[in-house]
Amino acid sequence: MVPRAGRPRGAPVTDHDPTTQTDGSAAVGVAAAETAPASSDAPNAPNAPTADGGPDVARALRVGLSEYALSDEDLALLEGRGDEDADGDGSAPLPVLAVVGRPNVGKSTLVNRIIGRREAVVEDVPGVTRDRVTYEAEWAGRRFVVVDTGGWERQVNGIDARVAEQAEIAIGLADAVMFVVDATVGATATDEAVVKLLRRAGKPVVLAANKVDDQRGEADASVLWNLGLGEPYPVSAVHGRGSGDLLDACMAVLPPVSAVGGPNTPGQRRVALVGRPNVGKSSLLNALAGSQRVVVDSVAGTTRDPVDEIIELSGRAWKFVDTAGIRRKVRQSEGADFYASLRTQGALEKAEVAVVLLDASEPLTEQDTRVIQMVVDAGRAVVLAYNKWDLVDEERRRYLEREHEVDLVQVQWAPRINFSALTKWHTNRLVPAIDTALASWELRVPTSRLNSVLAEIVSAHPHPVRGGKQPRILFGTQASTKPPRFVLFTTGFLEAGYRRFVERRLREEFGFVGTPIEVSVRPREKRKK
């Protein structure tokens, strides 16, 4: 479930909140520690709230757990063994290999063969790939970047023309080019036009004769000498035949360090642009990059592969990922849409923050709420971005505010910006919102301060008595960040409503703007004497 929205401090408790019990014998562990003496008869005494944190205070707060059975996992959690991720190094830029060719010659299948996994979207119809998509690969101990491109065609209009433009840009930004030709068809007029394009670019070219599944097909591949690009390397992208010789040839022409690629900056923040189709994800990426980085068209579902782009904003380098629009539930998708949805989920898992784009000019849809739920379930920081604000009139704004308050009540903690990717109006507000969400996503609360707040919570609103028993909170600790995860050691199970109540109060005290938080419970029993 999406975490519930926070309640303003001092506001009355709703009917969903637990009510204070009048049974004086039902003490709550952390709250009771405020008045209990520090003795062996009062195990919760060390949990008394304190103003300042520190190692001594943290150790004192744990004394209350000494009489309870704790597992090795519990002890590791309480000791706070490291959980932070390490960023990559700042090595020199990797050489770039662009894979080009006309539509449906097997470029994406060959890319999957090179990187060793099914990453690029593949379907047995022309034109599945539209943008230029980068992947890291390794061969013979050398790492490099391979760029998958859409099919290049001449004298085309509309979206096909923009796809061809992206392929040409990929050639210009590559250190070497792999030109893929269908050996079963032979050189076509389009292939010969690509050859002229490659000669003008002046980049080293390796000719791949694809779809050569056996020795009989090698005779067809030899005909491609006529293209004048040197030796054609027969290869089967589907079966892997000849791929080793092809990659050896590529390594021979790739430089050790890229002459065109940007530096590998350590610590780049990873931002995923997600949303349903046609909400303006690609338009926003182009607006931030200041150039036509990805294909944009009025037809919904233009983007199919996640597209990475390093953009400098506010003096820092950011890694933005444009993803395919999520049409419906993944299991109900078909063909390219199915694989595009899987790639979107994979890109979201690799991101740190997700900018969820919503169409401000249209009512909120079930797809929008599903996308938001997917981001929260993935544990990523969240920014809600309402695009197409230039199309919103005064009446629509009133309805929009109502939609935000009612339909998105469970993510009121997410920062919101209104902008227009087309006119670039207020796009400069995106970075501050992302910074706010990431700061909360990485926030760590001192253990002493956390237990002080828990004491205030349960003293004012203890857990309701159920079946003659009232669970007590013994101790609380933050298990990890990214997103913040809290673990409460208790004497019994806490109801879901009470956990949501604790979560709301934690948001009130510590903020957590733009990040989901998790509150889990570990009931523990006293050791048997």
MODA-V635263 format. One record per pair of residues at least 6 apart in sequence whose ideal C-beta (glycine too) atoms are under 6 Angstrom apart, sorted by sequence separation. I is the first residue (numbers start at 1). GAP is how many residues later the second one is. D is the distance in whole Angstrom. If there is no record, write none. Layout:
i = {I/I}
gap = {GAP/GAP}
d = {D/D}
This chain:
i = {36/101/112/171/212/275/286/419/479/38/50/121/137/153/198/235/286/295/310/311/375/419/463/99/112/224/234/235/273/285/333/419/463/478/479/36/111/136/137/212/285/310/311/181/327/358/477/33/134/135/153/221/235/309/330/32/33/99/108/152/209/233/282/417/476/109/134/150/221/233/283/294/308/33/34/46/47/108/282/475/29/33/46/132/133/152/209/306/307/326/356/458/473/474/119/218/233/293/324/356/417/503/30/46/47/132/150/306/473/502/46/149/415/129/303/454/471/472/44/115/130/289/304/324/471/499/43/108/129/149/282/303/323/354/415/471/104/115/207/212/278/289/454/103/114/147/209/213/277/288/471/43/103/205/212/277/301/323/207/208/209/210/451/177/179/183/321/354/360/450/176/184/208/210/361/494/120/176/177/178/179/180/181/183/294/353/354/355/356/357/358/360/182/183/351/359/360/389/171/178/180/348/355/357/361/384/389/390/447/493/361/389/490/492/114/195/304/360/382/383/384/385/386/483/130/390/445/483/484/485/486/487/488/489/490/132/183/387/444/111/131/285/463/487/489/304/111/153/183/186/285/306/444/132/183/208/154/364/372/442/108/187/282/281/306/441/152/441/181/206/364/206/326/97/271/103/277/457/94/95/96/97/98/99/100/102/204/268/269/270/271/272/273/274/276/94/102/276/383/94/268/272/383/265/383/381/453/381/381/445/100/98/440/98/107/440/440/441/105/272/440/98/272/281/100/105/176/280/436/437/96/176/279/436/96/97/98/99/100/101/175/272/95/175/274/279/97/270/275/353/270/271/272/273/274/275/175/269/175/353/353/173/102/276/275/274/415/415/414/106/379/105/280/139/279/142/144/140/314/313/113/110/113/109/113/106/163/382/162/381/287/381/284/287/159/283/287/376/280/97/95/95/96/95/131/94/131/92/93/96/130/93/93/93/133/91/90/133/134/90/131/88/87/87/121/121/128/123/123/121/121/121/2/2/58/61/57/53/53/53/83/50/77/49/5/47/4/49/5/6/2/2/65/64/65/30/31/30/31/30/31/28/28/26/20/21/18/29/30/21/26/28/29/29/18/68/69/68/69/67/18/16/17/4/7/6/9/3/6/6/3}
gap = {6/6/6/6/6/6/6/6/6/7/7/7/7/7/7/7/7/7/7/7/7/7/7/8/8/8/8/8/8/8/8/8/8/8/8/9/9/9/9/9/9/9/9/10/10/10/10/11/11/11/11/11/11/11/11/12/12/12/12/12/12/12/12/12/12/13/13/13/13/13/13/13/13/14/14/14/14/14/14/14/15/15/15/15/15/15/15/15/15/15/15/15/15/15/16/16/16/16/16/16/16/16/17/17/17/17/17/17/17/17/18/18/18/19/19/19/19/19/20/20/20/20/20/20/20/20/21/21/21/21/21/21/21/21/21/21/22/22/22/22/22/22/22/23/23/23/23/23/23/23/23/24/24/24/24/24/24/24/25/25/25/25/25/26/26/26/26/26/26/26/27/27/27/27/27/27/28/28/28/28/28/28/28/28/28/28/28/28/28/28/28/28/29/29/29/29/29/29/30/30/30/30/30/30/30/30/30/30/30/30/31/31/31/31/32/32/32/32/32/32/32/32/32/32/33/33/33/33/33/33/33/33/33/33/33/34/34/34/34/35/35/35/35/35/35/36/37/37/37/37/37/37/37/38/38/38/39/39/39/39/40/40/40/41/41/41/42/42/43/43/43/44/45/47/47/48/48/48/49/49/49/49/49/49/49/49/49/49/49/49/49/49/49/49/49/50/50/50/50/51/51/51/51/52/54/56/56/57/60/65/67/72/72/73/73/73/74/74/75/75/75/76/76/76/77/77/77/77/77/77/78/78/78/78/79/79/79/79/79/79/79/79/80/80/80/80/81/81/81/81/82/82/82/82/82/82/83/83/84/84/85/87/88/91/96/97/98/99/100/104/104/105/107/108/108/109/110/111/117/118/124/127/127/128/130/131/132/132/133/133/134/134/137/137/138/138/140/140/141/153/159/160/162/163/163/164/164/165/165/165/165/168/170/171/172/173/174/174/174/176/176/178/179/180/183/184/208/212/213/215/218/219/371/374/389/390/391/393/395/396/397/398/402/403/404/404/406/406/407/407/408/409/409/410/410/424/424/425/427/428/428/430/434/439/441/441/443/443/443/444/444/444/444/445/446/456/456/458/458/459/480/481/484/496/497/498/499/500/501/502/513}
d = {4/5/5/6/6/6/6/6/5/4/5/6/6/6/5/4/5/6/6/5/5/4/6/5/5/4/5/6/4/6/5/5/5/5/5/5/5/6/5/5/6/5/6/6/6/6/6/4/6/5/6/5/5/5/5/5/5/6/4/5/4/6/4/5/5/5/5/4/4/4/5/5/5/4/6/5/6/5/5/5/4/5/6/5/5/4/5/5/4/6/6/6/6/5/6/5/6/5/4/6/5/5/5/4/5/5/6/5/5/6/5/4/4/6/6/6/5/4/5/5/5/6/5/5/6/5/5/5/5/5/6/5/4/4/6/3/4/5/5/4/4/5/5/4/5/5/4/5/4/5/6/5/5/5/6/5/6/5/5/6/5/6/6/5/5/4/5/5/4/5/6/5/5/5/5/5/5/4/5/5/5/5/6/6/5/4/6/5/6/5/5/5/6/5/6/6/5/5/5/6/5/5/5/5/4/5/6/4/6/6/6/5/6/5/6/5/6/5/4/5/5/5/5/5/5/6/5/5/5/4/5/5/5/5/5/5/6/5/6/6/6/6/5/6/6/4/4/6/5/6/5/5/5/4/4/6/5/5/6/5/6/6/5/5/4/6/6/6/6/5/5/5/5/6/6/3/3/5/6/5/5/5/5/6/5/5/4/5/5/5/5/5/5/5/5/5/6/6/5/5/5/6/6/5/5/4/5/6/4/6/5/4/5/6/5/5/5/4/5/5/4/4/5/5/6/5/5/6/5/3/5/5/4/6/5/5/5/5/6/4/6/4/5/6/5/5/6/5/6/5/5/5/5/5/6/4/5/6/6/5/6/5/4/4/6/6/6/5/6/5/5/6/4/5/6/6/6/6/5/5/5/4/6/4/5/5/6/6/5/5/5/5/4/5/5/4/6/5/5/6/4/5/6/5/5/6/6/5/4/5/5/4/6/6/4/5/6/6/6/4/5/6/5/5/5/6/5/5/5/6/4/6/6/5/5/5/4/3/4/6/4/5/6/3/5/6/6/5/4/6/4/6/6/6/5/5/6/4/4/5/4/4/4/6/6/6/5/4/5/6/4/5/5/5/5/4/6/6/5/5/5/6/5/5/5/5/5/6/4/5/5}
